[in-house]
Amino acid sequence: MTTAVKNPAIRLEPKHAAAIALDFDGVCKLFTEHKHQIMSTLLFLHFPEFQQVPMGEYKKAYGYINFRSQDYAGKARFICVNALAAFLASEKGYKCRLAALDRAIKKLNADGIKVNAASLKPFDAEDEIKRVLAWSAEVDRKVSRLTGIGLTPGIKEYLLDAFVDSTDFYLVSTATEDSIRGSMEREGIFFIRRYFGQETAGKAEALSILVNAGYKNVFMFGDSVEDQRASEAAKKNTPPGTELVFVPVIPEKEEFSFEKGAAIINDVMTGNTDKAFQTALQLEKLFAGNEAGSSWNTF
């Protein structure tokens, strides 16, 4: 039976009582460091405005906005570019504010339109918009060439194979839906029920949709501060009788994290919830300070 969700445009039909939501970068595949190295370098080239900033300071600011900032960590790439420019201008005094991009984003936000390449296209008469779209397109081309990166160690045996017949799988990412679908299908993964990418919903919104879709339990596996924050935000929208559990995937301890995550799922599904939450809390303590982006030496 189709169930109602918070977003009436998205309706899900659960096949099982539990759902597993996976972030892509750093969870399904170890793309995070490679992807952001590409993104930050190409941004530096497409926007000479940033070249006045010493590299060390630029990398710290980039890391702060994209991985740690309360307002912007994990948000869509265009929002983070605008935030990075504003941060370096207002907090550090560099003349790199991107006024046209800022205006376009504010207009889209005011109109309730998601900020992505398609929604920014009507503004591309402005040079800044044209350049940020060119940057994004080049990022996608370069990232698409990371074809040698396979599934993250441990995810197949501990999650994908172990729970394919007992849970519904979803991907929740800020990447484009086509890119993450193609990457997973190259690994022979064709059972993902839905891909939530930048075109459809933010992570908190996607998780809110899942917890209101009729599932008894939803498990979110993420490697970033934003994944944890999105889970906490979605918990506020969780109806009675549904449990949302955030399972940290600790960078460089991914296989260990998946093993513990599988134990959490099994314990919840067999009624050992106290044990499951104790394991999750232990993982969160190890996760604190070691989240994705920690190596970027953020402010």
C-alpha positions in Angstrom: 0.0 0.0 0.0 1.3 3.4 -0.9 1.8 5.6 2.2 1.7 9.3 2.6 4.9 11.2 3.2 5.8 14.8 4.3 6.6 15.8 0.7 3.4 15.0 -1.4 5.5 14.9 -4.6 7.4 11.8 -3.4 5.5 8.7 -2.5 7.2 5.4 -1.4 5.9 1.9 -1.2 7.9 0.0 1.5 8.5 -3.6 0.9 10.0 -4.3 4.3 9.6 -3.0 7.8 13.1 -1.5 7.8 15.1 0.8 5.5 18.8 1.5 5.2 19.8 4.9 3.9 23.4 5.3 2.7 25.4 8.4 2.0 27.5 7.9 -1.2 30.8 9.7 -0.8 32.8 8.0 2.0 30.1 5.3 2.6 29.3 3.5 -0.6 32.6 4.5 -2.2 35.7 6.4 -0.9 35.2 9.4 -3.1 35.2 12.2 -0.5 38.9 13.2 -0.5 39.3 12.7 -4.2 36.1 14.6 -5.1 36.9 17.6 -2.9 40.5 17.8 -4.1 39.1 18.0 -7.7 36.3 20.5 -6.6 38.6 22.8 -4.7 41.4 22.9 -7.3 39.0 23.5 -10.2 37.2 26.2 -8.2 40.6 27.9 -7.7 41.1 27.9 -11.5 37.6 28.9 -12.6 37.5 31.8 -10.0 40.7 33.8 -10.0 39.0 35.8 -7.1 40.2 33.0 -4.8 43.7 33.1 -6.1 44.5 36.1 -3.9 44.0 33.9 -0.8 47.1 32.0 0.3 46.7 28.3 -0.4 46.9 27.2 3.3 44.2 29.7 4.3 42.1 28.8 1.2 42.2 25.1 2.1 41.2 25.7 5.7 38.3 27.9 4.7 37.2 25.4 2.1 37.3 22.6 4.6 35.4 24.7 7.2 32.6 25.6 4.9 32.2 22.2 3.3 32.7 19.9 6.3 32.2 21.8 9.6 30.1 24.9 9.2 26.8 24.7 11.0 25.0 26.4 8.1 26.7 25.0 5.1 28.5 21.7 5.7 27.2 19.1 3.3 25.0 21.5 1.4 24.8 21.7 -2.4 28.0 22.7 -4.1 26.8 26.1 -5.4 25.6 27.1 -1.9 29.0 26.2 -0.5 30.9 28.2 -3.2 28.8 31.2 -2.4 29.4 30.7 1.4 33.1 30.2 0.9 33.4 33.5 -1.0 31.3 35.4 1.6 33.3 33.9 4.5 36.7 34.9 2.9 35.3 38.3 2.2 33.6 39.1 5.5 35.8 37.1 7.9 39.2 37.3 6.2 39.0 40.6 4.3 39.6 39.2 0.8 37.8 40.8 -2.2 36.2 37.6 -3.5 32.5 38.0 -2.7 30.4 36.6 -5.6 27.5 39.1 -5.7 25.7 37.7 -8.8 25.8 34.1 -7.4 24.6 35.4 -4.1 21.7 37.2 -5.7 20.7 34.2 -7.7 20.7 31.9 -4.7 18.7 34.3 -2.6 16.1 34.6 -5.4 15.8 30.8 -5.7 15.5 30.4 -1.9 12.8 33.1 -1.8 10.9 31.2 -4.6 11.3 27.9 -2.8 13.4 26.4 -5.7 16.2 24.0 -5.0 19.7 25.4 -5.9 21.2 23.3 -8.6 22.7 23.6 -12.1 19.3 23.5 -13.8 17.8 26.2 -11.5 20.9 28.5 -11.9 20.9 28.2 -15.7 18.3 31.1 -16.3 20.8 33.4 -14.5 23.8 32.6 -16.8 23.8 35.9 -18.5 25.9 36.9 -15.5 29.6 35.9 -15.9 29.8 34.5 -12.3 26.9 32.2 -12.9 28.3 31.1 -16.3 31.7 30.3 -14.6 30.2 28.4 -11.6 28.1 26.3 -14.0 31.2 25.6 -16.1 33.1 24.7 -12.9 30.4 22.3 -11.8 30.2 20.7 -15.3 34.0 20.2 -15.3 33.8 18.7 -11.7 31.3 16.2 -12.9 33.4 15.3 -15.9 36.5 14.8 -13.8 34.7 12.9 -11.0 33.1 10.6 -13.6 36.6 9.4 -14.5 37.1 7.9 -11.0 36.0 4.6 -12.3 38.7 2.6 -10.5 37.2 3.2 -7.1 35.2 0.2 -6.0 32.8 -0.3 -3.2 34.0 0.7 0.3 35.6 -2.4 2.0 33.0 -4.1 4.2 29.8 -2.5 2.8 29.0 -5.4 0.5 29.3 -8.3 3.0 28.0 -6.5 6.1 25.2 -4.5 4.6 24.3 -5.0 0.9 24.5 -8.8 0.8 23.4 -9.3 4.4 20.2 -7.2 4.3 19.1 -7.2 0.6 16.3 -9.6 1.4 15.1 -8.0 4.6 15.3 -4.2 4.2 14.8 -1.5 1.6 17.9 0.4 0.5 18.1 4.1 -0.4 20.9 6.4 -1.3 20.9 9.9 0.2 23.5 12.2 -1.2 24.2 15.8 -2.3 25.6 14.4 -5.6 23.5 14.1 -8.8 21.2 11.1 -8.9 22.4 9.9 -12.3 26.0 9.9 -11.2 25.6 7.9 -8.1 23.1 5.5 -9.7 25.6 4.8 -12.5 28.4 4.3 -10.1 26.5 1.8 -8.0 25.1 -0.1 -11.1 28.6 -0.5 -12.4 29.2 -2.6 -9.2 26.1 -4.8 -10.0 23.9 -3.0 -7.4 20.4 -2.7 -8.9 18.2 -3.0 -5.9 18.4 0.6 -4.5 14.7 1.6 -4.2 15.4 5.3 -4.8 18.3 7.7 -5.2 17.8 11.0 -3.4 20.3 13.5 -4.9 20.7 17.2 -5.2 17.8 17.4 -7.7 15.2 16.0 -5.3 15.9 16.7 -1.6 18.4 17.7 1.0 19.5 14.9 3.4 17.3 16.0 6.3 14.3 16.2 3.9 15.1 12.8 2.4 15.3 11.2 5.8 12.1 12.9 6.9 10.4 11.4 3.9 11.7 7.9 4.8 10.7 8.0 8.4 7.2 9.0 7.3 6.9 6.4 4.6 5.6 3.6 6.9 8.9 2.1 8.0 9.3 0.8 11.6 13.1 1.4 11.5 15.3 3.6 9.4 19.1 3.3 9.6 21.2 6.2 8.2 24.9 5.4 7.5 27.0 8.6 7.1 30.6 9.7 7.4 30.1 13.5 7.9 29.0 16.0 10.4 26.2 16.9 8.0 25.0 13.3 7.9 24.7 13.3 11.7 23.0 16.7 11.7 20.5 15.6 9.0 19.6 12.6 11.1 19.1 14.7 14.2 16.9 17.1 12.2 14.8 14.2 10.7 14.3 12.6 14.1 12.1 15.7 15.0 9.8 14.6 12.2 9.7 10.9 13.1 6.2 9.7 13.9 5.4 7.5 16.9 6.3 3.9 16.3 9.2 4.7 14.0 12.9 4.8 15.0 15.7 6.6 13.1 19.2 5.4 14.0 22.3 7.2 12.8 25.2 4.9 12.2 28.6 6.7 11.9 31.0 5.4 9.2 34.4 6.5 10.6 36.9 7.4 7.9 39.7 4.9 7.7 37.7 2.5 9.9 34.9 1.8 7.4 34.9 -2.0 7.6 34.8 -1.8 11.4 31.9 0.7 11.2 29.9 -1.5 8.8 30.4 -4.6 11.1 29.2 -2.6 14.1 26.4 -1.2 11.9 25.2 -4.6 10.9 25.1 -5.6 14.6 23.0 -2.5 15.4 20.5 -3.4 12.7 20.3 -7.0 13.8 19.9 -6.0 17.4 17.1 -3.5 16.6 15.3 -5.9 14.4 15.4 -8.6 17.1 14.2 -6.3 19.9 17.6 -5.8 21.6 17.3 -2.0 21.2 19.2 -1.1 24.4 22.2 -3.0 23.1 21.9 -1.4 19.7 21.8 2.1 21.0 24.8 1.4 23.2 26.8 0.2 20.2 25.6 3.3 18.2 26.7 5.6 21.1 30.2 3.9 21.2 30.5 4.5 17.4 29.5 8.2 17.8 32.2 8.7 20.5 34.8 7.3 18.1 33.3 9.4 15.3 33.6 12.7 17.1 36.6 14.6 15.7 37.2 12.0 13.0 34.4 12.9 10.6 34.9 13.3 6.9 37.0 16.4 6.1 39.0 16.2 9.3 42.2 16.0 7.2 41.4 19.4 5.6 42.7 21.1 8.8 39.6 23.3 9.2 39.2 26.4 11.4 
